[in-house]
Amino acid sequence: MSDRYVSESAQSDGVATEVATFDSCRQERRHMRDICIVGGGVAGLAASMFTERAGLDTLVVDGGESILARNASLENYPGFPDGVDARRYLRLARKQARNAGVTFELGRVTSVEPIDESDLEQGFVLETDGGDPLSARRVIAASWPNSEYLVPLDVGRIQRGSKYHVDVDDAGRTAVDGVYAAGRIAGEPHQTIVAAGHGAKVALAVIHDSDANFYHDWVAPEGYFTARDRNIPPGCEEIDDAERRRRDEQARETILEAFAEPLDEQPTMHPSVERE
């Protein structure tokens, strides 16, 4: 992908979500997203940051709680020497996605079907539990353990006990063009750092398949490219030292605010324990 370039999107923060309507007769869509990610956990959040920053209009449909919220203390994620509260980590990851311009919608996807079975490039319609249908050119499933909504597509699900993994290639592509899976639902190990990395890897495959010209997502010091008489690849950025210091100050303020007070939220217990 080194020969591909794309401009970094500059979109404002916000949580208001536009939804798309689908008329099965006339195939009218109020708003066609480039990417719809089903699942707002670690894999979905990581994927969304990459696709949105690559200039792809990205919507995350969040079922309301990541399984990571059951974790009492996240101890093995690099960058937190003494661990971090999993709920605090999720808040920061969601803020980072919103800062990139990702749009969120709370709800559950109940089915995904192609708009035109003879031409998958037309995209997919996603039915939701109560809201208007959504439409997107490409779909990333990141919704462990729920994969029932993919049954109409016949992506290839592999049963493991009472749950199903989605069969994918090394880049997270399923048997259906335009449909991907990331994280635990794709058979990856049940670890936060792995889910984040796999979400990013799948996002890069989506970016490539979308023909969004892309180099890599990199903020470089002033002169890194231009001092070598090279154009700055869209998707990259050069910043001077004053801007670097400004961003560092903003980053420190964000982290200090996030960790200023103890978090009152409690870990979510496993459903089987709550029933007992």
C-alpha positions as CSV (number, residue, x, y, z in Angstrom):
1,M,0.0,0.0,0.0
2,S,3.0,2.3,0.1
3,D,2.0,3.8,-3.3
4,R,-1.4,4.8,-2.1
5,Y,-2.2,8.2,-0.6
6,V,-5.2,9.9,0.9
7,S,-5.9,13.3,2.6
8,E,-6.5,13.1,6.3
9,S,-10.1,14.0,7.0
10,A,-10.7,17.1,9.1
11,Q,-14.1,16.7,10.8
12,S,-15.6,18.2,13.9
13,D,-16.2,16.3,17.1
14,G,-19.8,15.3,17.9
15,V,-22.1,12.4,18.6
16,A,-25.1,13.3,16.6
17,T,-25.8,10.6,14.1
18,E,-27.3,10.7,10.7
19,V,-29.2,7.5,9.8
20,A,-30.0,6.2,6.3
21,T,-33.4,5.1,5.1
22,F,-33.8,2.4,2.6
23,D,-36.7,1.9,0.2
24,S,-36.6,-1.7,-1.1
25,C,-38.5,-0.7,-4.2
26,R,-36.6,2.5,-5.2
27,Q,-33.4,1.9,-3.3
28,E,-33.3,5.4,-2.0
29,R,-30.7,6.1,0.7
30,R,-30.8,9.3,2.7
31,H,-27.1,9.0,3.6
32,M,-24.7,6.3,2.4
33,R,-21.8,5.9,4.7
34,D,-18.4,4.6,3.5
35,I,-18.0,2.3,6.5
36,C,-20.3,1.0,9.1
37,I,-18.7,-0.8,12.0
38,V,-20.9,-3.0,14.1
39,G,-19.6,-3.0,17.7
40,G,-18.1,-0.2,19.8
41,G,-15.5,-2.2,21.6
42,V,-11.7,-2.1,21.3
43,A,-11.5,-3.7,17.8
44,G,-14.3,-1.5,16.4
45,L,-12.9,1.7,17.9
46,A,-9.4,1.0,16.6
47,A,-10.8,0.3,13.1
48,S,-12.9,3.4,13.1
49,M,-10.0,5.7,13.9
50,F,-8.0,4.5,10.9
51,T,-10.9,4.5,8.4
52,E,-12.1,8.0,9.4
53,R,-8.6,9.5,9.4
54,A,-8.2,8.0,5.9
55,G,-11.1,10.1,4.8
56,L,-13.8,7.4,4.9
57,D,-17.1,8.5,6.4
58,T,-17.4,6.0,9.3
59,L,-20.3,5.2,11.6
60,V,-20.0,2.9,14.6
61,V,-23.1,1.2,15.8
62,D,-22.5,0.6,19.5
63,G,-24.5,-2.0,21.4
64,G,-24.0,-0.2,24.6
65,E,-21.2,-2.0,26.4
66,S,-17.9,-3.6,25.5
67,I,-17.1,-6.9,27.1
68,L,-13.9,-5.2,28.3
69,A,-16.1,-3.4,30.8
70,R,-16.2,-6.7,32.7
71,N,-12.5,-6.3,33.4
72,A,-11.7,-5.1,36.9
73,S,-8.2,-3.8,35.9
74,L,-6.6,-3.8,32.5
75,E,-3.0,-4.8,33.4
76,N,-1.3,-5.9,30.1
77,Y,-1.9,-2.9,27.8
78,P,1.4,-1.1,26.9
79,G,1.7,2.4,28.2
80,F,0.1,1.9,31.5
81,P,2.9,0.6,33.9
82,D,0.5,0.1,36.8
83,G,-2.5,-0.9,34.7
84,V,-5.7,1.2,34.0
85,D,-9.3,0.9,34.8
86,A,-10.9,-0.7,31.8
87,R,-13.9,1.6,31.7
88,R,-11.6,4.7,31.8
89,Y,-9.6,3.2,28.9
90,L,-12.8,2.7,26.9
91,R,-13.8,6.3,27.5
92,L,-10.5,7.6,26.3
93,A,-10.6,5.3,23.2
94,R,-14.1,6.6,22.3
95,K,-13.1,10.2,22.8
96,Q,-10.1,9.5,20.5
97,A,-12.5,8.1,17.8
98,R,-14.8,11.1,18.1
99,N,-11.9,13.5,17.9
100,A,-11.0,11.8,14.6
101,G,-14.6,12.5,13.3
102,V,-16.2,9.1,13.8
103,T,-20.0,9.2,14.3
104,F,-21.6,6.9,16.9
105,E,-25.1,5.5,17.1
106,L,-26.4,3.5,20.0
107,G,-28.3,0.4,19.0
108,R,-28.1,-3.1,17.7
109,V,-27.9,-4.3,14.1
110,T,-30.3,-7.2,13.4
111,S,-29.4,-8.0,9.8
112,V,-27.1,-7.0,7.0
113,E,-28.1,-7.5,3.3
114,P,-26.7,-6.3,0.0
115,I,-28.6,-3.5,-1.6
116,D,-28.1,-5.3,-5.0
117,E,-27.0,-8.9,-4.8
118,S,-25.7,-8.7,-8.3
119,D,-23.5,-5.7,-7.5
120,L,-22.0,-5.6,-4.0
121,E,-20.3,-2.3,-4.8
122,Q,-23.7,-0.8,-4.3
123,G,-23.2,-1.4,-0.6
124,F,-25.3,-2.9,2.2
125,V,-28.4,-2.1,4.2
126,L,-28.3,-2.7,7.9
127,E,-31.5,-3.2,9.8
128,T,-31.5,-2.1,13.4
129,D,-33.7,-2.8,16.5
130,G,-36.0,0.2,16.3
131,G,-34.2,2.7,14.3
132,D,-34.3,3.4,10.6
133,P,-32.2,1.2,8.4
134,L,-28.6,2.3,7.7
135,S,-26.6,1.9,4.5
136,A,-22.9,1.6,4.0
137,R,-20.5,0.7,1.2
138,R,-18.5,-1.6,3.5
139,V,-19.2,-3.3,6.8
140,I,-16.9,-4.3,9.6
141,A,-18.2,-6.8,12.1
142,A,-16.6,-6.2,15.5
143,S,-19.5,-7.3,17.8
144,W,-18.4,-10.3,19.8
145,P,-20.2,-12.6,20.5
146,N,-23.1,-11.6,18.3
147,S,-22.9,-12.5,14.7
148,E,-26.5,-13.5,13.9
149,Y,-27.1,-10.4,11.8
150,L,-24.5,-11.7,9.3
151,V,-26.5,-14.9,8.6
152,P,-28.3,-13.4,5.5
153,L,-25.0,-12.8,3.9
154,D,-23.6,-16.3,4.3
155,V,-20.1,-14.9,5.2
156,G,-19.1,-18.3,6.7
157,R,-19.5,-18.7,10.4
158,I,-17.5,-21.3,12.4
159,Q,-19.1,-22.7,15.5
160,R,-17.0,-22.8,18.7
161,G,-19.1,-24.2,21.5
162,S,-22.2,-22.0,21.9
163,K,-20.7,-19.1,19.9
164,Y,-19.6,-18.4,16.3
165,H,-16.5,-16.9,14.8
166,V,-16.5,-15.4,11.4
167,D,-14.2,-17.0,8.8
168,V,-11.8,-14.4,7.5
169,D,-8.5,-14.2,5.6
170,D,-5.3,-12.7,7.1
171,A,-6.6,-9.2,6.5
172,G,-10.1,-9.7,8.0
173,R,-11.9,-10.1,4.7
174,T,-14.9,-12.5,4.7
175,A,-16.3,-14.5,1.8
176,V,-18.5,-11.6,0.9
177,D,-16.8,-8.7,-0.8
178,G,-17.2,-5.5,1.3
179,V,-17.7,-7.3,4.6
180,Y,-15.0,-7.7,7.1
181,A,-14.6,-8.9,10.7
182,A,-12.2,-7.7,13.4
183,G,-11.2,-8.8,16.9
184,R,-12.6,-11.7,18.8
185,I,-15.4,-12.3,16.4
186,A,-12.7,-13.0,13.8
187,G,-11.1,-15.7,16.0
188,E,-8.4,-13.4,17.4
189,P,-7.3,-14.0,21.0
190,H,-9.4,-12.4,23.8
191,Q,-6.9,-9.7,24.6
192,T,-7.3,-5.9,24.4
193,I,-4.0,-5.2,22.8
194,V,-4.7,-7.9,20.1
195,A,-8.2,-6.6,19.5
196,A,-6.8,-3.1,19.0
197,G,-4.1,-4.2,16.6
198,H,-6.4,-6.5,14.6
199,G,-9.0,-3.7,14.3
200,A,-6.3,-1.4,12.9
201,K,-5.1,-4.1,10.5
202,V,-8.6,-4.8,9.2
203,A,-9.1,-1.1,8.7
204,L,-6.0,-0.9,6.5
205,A,-7.5,-3.7,4.3
206,V,-10.8,-1.7,4.1
207,I,-8.9,1.4,3.2
208,H,-7.0,-0.4,0.5
209,D,-10.2,-2.1,-0.9
210,S,-12.0,1.2,-0.9
211,D,-9.5,2.7,-3.3
212,A,-8.9,5.5,-0.9
213,N,-5.3,6.5,-1.8
214,F,-3.3,6.0,1.4
215,Y,0.3,6.1,2.5
216,H,0.3,5.8,6.3
217,D,-1.2,7.7,9.2
218,W,1.8,9.6,10.4
219,V,2.5,13.1,11.9
220,A,6.1,14.0,11.1
221,P,8.4,16.8,12.3
222,E,8.6,19.8,10.0
223,G,11.0,19.1,7.1
224,Y,10.7,15.3,7.3
225,F,9.4,15.1,3.7
226,T,9.8,18.7,2.4
227,A,13.5,19.0,3.3
228,R,14.1,16.1,1.0
229,D,12.2,17.8,-1.8
230,R,9.3,15.4,-1.4
231,N,5.6,16.3,-1.3
232,I,3.9,15.5,2.0
233,P,1.8,12.4,1.3
234,P,-1.8,13.0,2.1
235,G,-2.5,11.0,5.1
236,C,0.7,12.3,6.6
237,E,1.3,15.7,8.1
238,E,4.3,17.8,9.0
239,I,4.2,20.0,12.1
240,D,6.6,22.5,13.5
241,D,7.9,22.5,17.0
242,A,5.4,25.0,18.3
243,E,2.5,22.8,17.0
244,R,4.2,19.7,18.5
245,R,4.3,21.4,21.9
246,R,0.7,22.6,21.6
247,R,-0.5,19.1,20.8
248,D,1.6,17.7,23.7
249,E,0.1,20.2,26.1
250,Q,-3.4,19.3,24.9
251,A,-2.7,15.6,25.2
252,R,-1.4,16.1,28.8
253,E,-4.5,18.1,29.7
254,T,-6.8,15.4,28.4
255,I,-5.0,12.6,30.3
256,L,-4.8,14.7,33.5
257,E,-8.5,15.4,33.4
258,A,-9.3,11.8,32.6
259,F,-7.4,10.6,35.6
260,A,-8.1,13.4,38.0
261,E,-10.7,11.6,40.0
262,P,-11.4,7.9,40.9
263,L,-13.9,6.3,38.5
264,D,-17.1,5.3,40.3
265,E,-18.2,2.8,37.6
266,Q,-18.1,-0.8,38.7
267,P,-17.0,-3.7,36.5
268,T,-20.0,-5.5,34.8
269,M,-20.4,-9.0,36.1
270,H,-20.8,-11.9,33.8
271,P,-24.5,-12.4,33.0
272,S,-24.4,-16.0,34.3
273,V,-23.3,-14.8,37.7
274,E,-26.1,-12.2,37.8
275,R,-28.7,-14.8,37.2
276,E,-27.6,-16.9,40.1
